[in-house]
Amino acid sequence: MRRLPELIKAALIACAAKIEDPIATAIEMAIASFLETEALGFVDCKPGRGQ
């Protein structure tokens, strides 16, 4: 987290607070949705399916 730009950190913290989960969950959700638009987390992630 410390190497991320402040804007990204703030967004991740806000997302984690909104969903009432740890920041790690918000990061997982962000990465998974980047890889596959329909994924909520790594378990659901199948890159190429939702693009």
HUTABEL-V786546 format. One record per pair of residues at least 4 apart in sequence whose ideal C-beta (glycine too) atoms are under 7 Angstrom apart, sorted by the first residue. I is the first residue (numbers start at 0). J is the second residue. D is the distance in whole Angstrom. If there is no record, write none. Layout:
i=I j=J d=D
i=I j=J d=D
//
This chain:
i=0 j=8 d=6
i=0 j=22 d=7
i=3 j=7 d=4
i=3 j=8 d=5
i=5 j=9 d=6
i=6 j=10 d=6
i=7 j=11 d=6
i=8 j=12 d=6
i=9 j=13 d=6
i=10 j=14 d=6
i=11 j=15 d=6
i=11 j=22 d=6
i=11 j=25 d=5
i=11 j=26 d=6
i=12 j=16 d=6
i=12 j=22 d=6
i=13 j=17 d=6
i=14 j=18 d=6
i=14 j=25 d=4
i=15 j=20 d=6
i=15 j=21 d=6
i=15 j=22 d=5
i=15 j=24 d=7
i=15 j=25 d=4
i=18 j=24 d=7
i=18 j=25 d=7
i=20 j=24 d=4
i=20 j=25 d=7
i=22 j=26 d=6
i=23 j=27 d=6
i=24 j=28 d=6
i=25 j=29 d=6
i=26 j=30 d=6
i=27 j=31 d=6
i=27 j=40 d=5
i=27 j=41 d=6
i=28 j=32 d=6
i=28 j=39 d=6
i=28 j=40 d=6
i=29 j=33 d=6
i=30 j=34 d=6
i=31 j=35 d=7
i=31 j=38 d=4
i=31 j=39 d=7
i=31 j=40 d=5
i=31 j=41 d=5
i=31 j=43 d=7
i=31 j=44 d=4
i=32 j=36 d=6
i=32 j=38 d=6
i=34 j=38 d=7
i=34 j=44 d=5
i=34 j=46 d=5
i=35 j=44 d=5
i=35 j=45 d=6
i=35 j=46 d=5
i=35 j=48 d=6
i=35 j=49 d=5
i=36 j=49 d=4
i=36 j=50 d=6
i=37 j=48 d=7
i=37 j=49 d=4
i=38 j=43 d=4
i=38 j=44 d=4
i=39 j=43 d=5
//
